Amino acid sequence: MPHKAITILLAAPRGFCAGVDRAIKIVELALAKFGSPVYVRHEIVHNRYVVDKLREKGAIFVEELDEIPVTDQPVIFSAHGVAKVVPEAAKSRNLFVIDATCPLVFKVHFEAIRHHEHGLEVLLIGHAGHPEVIGTMGQLPPGTVHLIETVGDAHAFTPRDPTKLAYVTQTTLSVDDTAEISGVLRSRFPGIVHPPKEDICYATTNRQIAVKEIAGRCDVLFVVGATYSSNSMRLVEVAERAGCKKAMLVQRATDIPWEIIEDGATVGLSAGASAPEVLVNEVISALRERFDAKLETVTTAEENVAFNIPRALRDIPVDANT
């Protein structure tokens, strides 16, 4: 019996961003230079496949520094960034720290600190409990950063002085949601200091634009990514709002409910910024095994961003992990 015919629309850009790529390289290069174990506080990026592969190579993942024994081995901070108390605690224990915080997250940290030093009350648009939000709020004294999660929060917030306000944002938010929230803040407080360009990172923005481009043509759209990955979850929401009939997150090809793909369907495919291309290829292969699949790549932007590796690892060849 012949396979059903489908069209796969492959969104580009998708998958790894420069910050994620850098963070993974940092762990791999640290293992190549210093050997196993290398300790990593929190998952280096939000993808179980990536974390498991690094664990196989000798990385040990912990949630808190007190889980790490006395050691001279490297301790790496994840791409999401950490509160100030974390490096302070590491210094008190003389731990050898390599910081893999994404430079774009560092930029938000610096913005928040600068606003506070200039006497402004700081608002952070983001999601409670996300490691990046915890890290950004932890740059300033407790109680001096106010988290704004929704439009309702933006309407309800009462400042100490409406003329002395600033906001920053989490880097992995929905572009449209954030624009709506910041729009309320700017309307209520015309003098509020805001980023010259929104803090949402280039990769999050580009992936959302690419998904919007294909969503209206798709009967179903799969986003490869982890359920706890903010930028991946936002891609699903973006697809739904842009007209996709069914959009869902899958961690791997084994998560796909094949019965929802009908003959003649157009299937969209993208991946969150922490999802490796090997998992995208796995999904494409699984689709081709079950369907007569025509693949079309839809490109909305070209990316050539790269971030420097920390000085402690620059003498190691980048391919040392291969």
C-alpha positions as CSV (number, residue, x, y, z in Angstrom):
1,M,0.0,0.0,0.0
2,P,1.5,3.4,-1.0
3,H,2.4,5.9,1.7
4,K,0.2,9.0,2.2
5,A,1.6,12.1,0.6
6,I,2.5,15.0,2.8
7,T,4.5,18.2,2.5
8,I,7.0,19.2,5.2
9,L,7.6,22.9,5.7
10,L,10.9,23.3,7.5
11,A,11.3,26.6,9.2
12,A,14.6,28.4,9.1
13,P,16.2,29.7,11.3
14,R,15.5,27.0,13.9
15,G,17.4,25.2,16.6
16,F,20.6,26.2,18.4
17,C,21.3,29.9,18.9
18,A,24.8,31.3,19.5
19,G,24.4,31.4,23.2
20,V,23.3,27.7,23.4
21,D,26.1,26.7,21.0
22,R,28.7,28.5,23.1
23,A,27.4,27.0,26.4
24,I,27.6,23.5,25.1
25,K,31.1,24.1,23.7
26,I,32.2,25.4,27.1
27,V,31.3,22.2,28.8
28,E,32.9,20.1,26.0
29,L,36.1,22.1,26.0
30,A,36.3,22.1,29.8
31,L,36.1,18.3,29.7
32,A,38.8,18.2,27.0
33,K,41.1,20.4,29.0
34,F,40.5,19.4,32.6
35,G,39.1,15.9,32.2
36,S,36.1,14.4,34.1
37,P,34.3,15.4,36.2
38,V,33.2,18.9,35.2
39,Y,30.4,20.2,37.4
40,V,27.5,22.2,35.8
41,R,25.1,24.2,38.0
42,H,21.6,23.6,36.5
43,E,21.1,22.1,33.0
44,I,23.5,23.9,30.7
45,V,20.6,24.4,28.3
46,H,17.0,23.2,28.5
47,N,17.2,20.0,26.4
48,R,17.4,16.6,28.0
49,Y,19.1,15.0,24.9
50,V,22.0,17.6,25.1
51,V,22.3,17.2,28.9
52,D,22.4,13.4,28.6
53,K,25.1,13.5,25.9
54,L,27.2,15.8,28.1
55,R,26.6,13.6,31.1
56,E,27.9,10.6,29.1
57,K,31.1,12.6,28.5
58,G,31.7,13.3,32.1
59,A,29.6,16.3,33.1
60,I,27.9,16.2,36.5
61,F,24.8,18.4,36.7
62,V,23.7,19.8,40.1
63,E,21.0,22.3,41.1
64,E,23.0,24.0,43.9
65,L,26.7,24.5,44.7
66,D,26.4,22.6,48.0
67,E,26.0,19.4,46.0
68,I,29.6,19.8,44.7
69,P,32.3,18.2,46.9
70,V,35.6,19.9,47.6
71,T,37.3,20.0,44.1
72,D,39.7,21.8,41.8
73,Q,37.6,20.8,38.8
74,P,35.7,23.4,36.9
75,V,32.2,24.5,37.9
76,I,30.2,25.9,35.0
77,F,27.2,28.2,35.3
78,S,24.5,27.5,32.8
79,A,23.5,29.7,29.8
80,H,20.5,31.1,31.7
81,G,22.6,33.1,34.2
82,V,22.7,33.1,38.0
83,A,21.9,35.5,40.8
84,K,24.9,37.4,42.4
85,V,24.8,35.2,45.5
86,V,25.9,32.1,43.4
87,P,29.3,33.4,42.2
88,E,29.8,34.9,45.7
89,A,29.2,31.5,47.3
90,A,31.5,29.8,44.7
91,K,34.3,32.3,45.6
92,S,33.9,31.6,49.3
93,R,34.6,28.0,48.5
94,N,37.5,28.8,46.1
95,L,35.7,26.9,43.3
96,F,37.1,27.3,39.8
97,V,34.2,28.8,38.0
98,I,33.6,29.1,34.2
99,D,30.6,31.2,33.4
100,A,28.5,30.0,30.4
101,T,25.8,32.7,30.8
102,C,24.6,33.9,27.4
103,P,26.1,37.3,26.6
104,L,22.6,38.5,25.8
105,V,21.4,37.6,29.3
106,F,24.4,39.4,30.7
107,K,23.3,42.4,28.8
108,V,19.9,42.3,30.6
109,H,21.8,42.0,33.9
110,F,23.9,45.0,33.2
111,E,20.8,47.0,32.2
112,A,19.0,46.2,35.4
113,I,22.0,47.0,37.5
114,R,22.5,50.3,35.7
115,H,18.9,51.4,36.2
116,H,19.0,50.5,39.9
117,E,22.2,52.5,40.3
118,H,20.6,55.5,38.7
119,G,17.8,55.4,41.2
120,L,15.1,53.8,39.0
121,E,12.6,51.3,40.1
122,V,13.1,48.2,37.9
123,L,10.4,46.0,36.3
124,L,11.2,42.7,34.7
125,I,8.8,41.3,32.1
126,G,9.2,37.5,32.3
127,H,7.9,34.2,33.7
128,A,8.2,33.4,37.4
129,G,10.5,30.6,38.3
130,H,12.4,30.5,35.1
131,P,16.2,30.3,35.8
132,E,16.9,33.4,33.7
133,V,14.3,35.4,35.6
134,I,15.7,34.2,38.9
135,G,19.2,35.2,37.8
136,T,18.2,38.6,36.6
137,M,16.1,39.4,39.7
138,G,19.1,38.2,41.8
139,Q,21.3,41.0,40.4
140,L,19.7,43.5,42.7
141,P,18.8,43.6,46.4
142,P,15.6,41.6,47.3
143,G,12.4,43.5,46.7
144,T,13.9,46.0,44.3
145,V,12.8,44.2,41.1
146,H,9.1,43.7,40.3
147,L,8.1,40.8,38.0
148,I,5.5,41.6,35.4
149,E,4.1,38.4,33.8
150,T,0.9,39.6,32.1
151,V,-0.9,42.6,30.7
152,G,-3.0,42.5,33.9
153,D,0.2,42.8,36.0
154,A,1.2,45.8,33.9
155,H,-2.2,47.5,34.5
156,A,-2.1,46.7,38.2
157,F,1.4,47.8,39.1
158,T,1.7,50.8,41.4
159,P,5.2,52.4,41.4
160,R,6.8,54.3,44.2
161,D,7.4,57.2,41.8
162,P,6.0,57.0,38.2
163,T,8.7,59.3,36.9
164,K,11.5,56.9,38.1
165,L,10.8,53.6,36.3
166,A,12.6,51.3,33.9
167,Y,11.9,47.8,32.6
168,V,13.9,45.0,31.1
169,T,12.7,41.6,29.8
170,Q,13.5,37.9,29.8
171,T,15.2,37.1,26.5
172,T,13.0,34.1,25.5
173,L,9.5,35.6,25.5
174,S,6.8,35.9,22.9
175,V,7.6,39.0,20.9
176,D,3.9,39.8,20.5
177,D,3.0,39.2,24.2
178,T,6.0,41.3,25.3
179,A,5.1,44.2,22.9
180,E,1.6,44.2,24.4
181,I,2.8,44.3,28.0
182,S,5.5,46.9,27.3
183,G,2.9,48.9,25.4
184,V,0.7,49.1,28.5
185,L,3.7,50.2,30.7
186,R,4.7,52.9,28.2
187,S,1.1,54.1,28.0
188,R,0.7,54.3,31.7
189,F,4.2,55.6,32.4
190,P,5.3,57.7,29.3
191,G,8.7,58.4,30.9
192,I,9.6,54.8,31.6
193,V,13.1,53.9,30.6
194,H,13.2,50.9,28.2
195,P,15.8,49.0,26.1
196,P,16.7,50.8,22.9
197,K,15.9,47.5,21.3
198,E,13.8,44.9,23.1
199,D,15.8,42.5,25.2
200,I,14.2,39.4,23.5
201,C,17.2,37.8,21.8
202,Y,17.7,37.8,18.0
203,A,17.3,34.0,17.9
204,T,14.0,33.9,19.8
205,T,12.7,36.7,17.5
206,N,13.9,35.0,14.3
207,R,12.4,31.6,15.2
208,Q,9.1,33.2,16.0
209,I,9.1,35.0,12.6
210,A,9.9,31.8,10.8
211,V,7.1,29.9,12.5
212,K,4.6,32.7,11.7
213,E,5.7,32.5,8.0
214,I,4.6,28.8,7.7
215,A,1.9,28.4,10.4
216,G,-1.0,29.5,8.2
217,R,-0.1,26.9,5.6
218,C,0.2,24.0,8.0
219,D,-2.4,21.4,9.1
220,V,-0.1,20.5,12.0
221,L,3.1,22.0,13.2
222,F,5.7,20.3,15.4
223,V,8.2,22.3,17.5
224,V,11.2,20.1,18.6
225,G,12.1,21.2,22.2
226,A,11.8,20.5,25.9
227,T,8.5,21.0,27.8
228,Y,10.4,23.3,30.2
229,S,12.0,25.4,27.5
230,S,10.5,28.9,27.4
231,N,11.5,29.7,23.9
232,S,10.2,26.4,22.6
233,M,6.8,26.8,24.3
234,R,6.5,30.3,22.8
235,L,6.9,28.8,19.3
236,V,3.9,26.6,19.8
237,E,1.9,29.6,21.0
238,V,3.1,31.7,18.1
239,A,2.1,28.9,15.6
240,E,-1.4,28.7,17.1
241,R,-2.0,32.4,17.0
242,A,-0.7,32.6,13.4
243,G,-3.4,30.2,12.2
244,C,-2.0,26.7,12.5
245,K,-4.8,24.2,13.1
246,K,-2.7,22.0,15.4
247,A,0.6,23.0,17.0
248,M,2.4,20.9,19.5
249,L,5.8,20.4,21.2
250,V,7.6,17.1,20.8
251,Q,10.9,16.2,22.4
252,R,11.7,13.5,19.9
253,A,10.1,11.7,17.0
254,T,8.7,9.1,19.3
255,D,6.4,11.8,20.8
256,I,4.5,12.4,17.5
257,P,0.9,11.2,17.4
258,W,1.0,9.9,13.9
259,E,-2.8,9.5,13.6
260,I,-3.3,13.3,13.4
261,I,-1.3,13.5,10.1
262,E,-3.7,12.9,7.2
263,D,-3.2,12.3,3.5
264,G,-2.2,15.5,1.7
265,A,-1.4,17.2,5.0
266,T,1.1,20.0,5.2
267,V,3.3,19.5,8.3
268,G,5.3,22.4,9.7
269,L,8.6,21.7,11.6
270,S,10.7,24.0,13.8
271,A,12.9,23.7,16.8
272,G,13.6,25.7,20.0
273,A,16.9,27.5,20.5
274,S,18.2,24.7,22.7
275,A,17.2,21.8,20.5
276,P,19.9,20.1,18.4
277,E,19.5,19.6,14.7
278,V,20.0,15.9,15.1
279,L,16.5,15.7,16.7
280,V,15.0,17.7,13.8
281,N,16.6,15.3,11.4
282,E,15.2,12.4,13.5
283,V,11.7,13.8,13.0
284,I,12.2,14.3,9.3
285,S,13.5,10.7,8.9
286,A,10.5,9.3,10.9
287,L,8.1,11.3,8.7
288,R,9.8,10.0,5.6
289,E,9.5,6.4,6.8
290,R,5.7,6.7,7.2
291,F,4.8,9.1,4.4
292,D,5.7,10.1,0.9
293,A,7.2,13.4,2.1
294,K,8.2,16.4,0.1
295,L,10.5,18.7,2.0
296,E,10.5,22.4,1.6
297,T,12.7,24.8,3.6
298,V,11.2,28.2,4.3
299,T,13.9,30.7,5.2
300,T,13.1,34.1,6.7
301,A,16.6,35.2,8.0
302,E,20.2,34.2,7.9
303,E,22.1,34.0,11.2
304,N,25.9,34.4,11.6
305,V,26.2,35.4,15.2
306,A,29.0,33.8,17.3
307,F,30.1,34.5,20.9
308,N,33.6,34.2,22.3
309,I,34.6,31.3,24.5
310,P,35.9,32.2,28.0
311,R,39.6,32.9,28.2
312,A,40.3,29.8,30.3
313,L,39.3,27.6,27.4
314,R,40.7,29.5,24.4
315,D,43.8,27.4,24.1
316,I,41.7,24.3,23.3
317,P,40.9,23.5,19.7
318,V,37.1,23.9,19.1
319,D,37.0,20.4,17.7
320,A,38.6,18.9,20.8
321,N,35.4,17.3,21.8
322,T,35.1,15.2,18.6
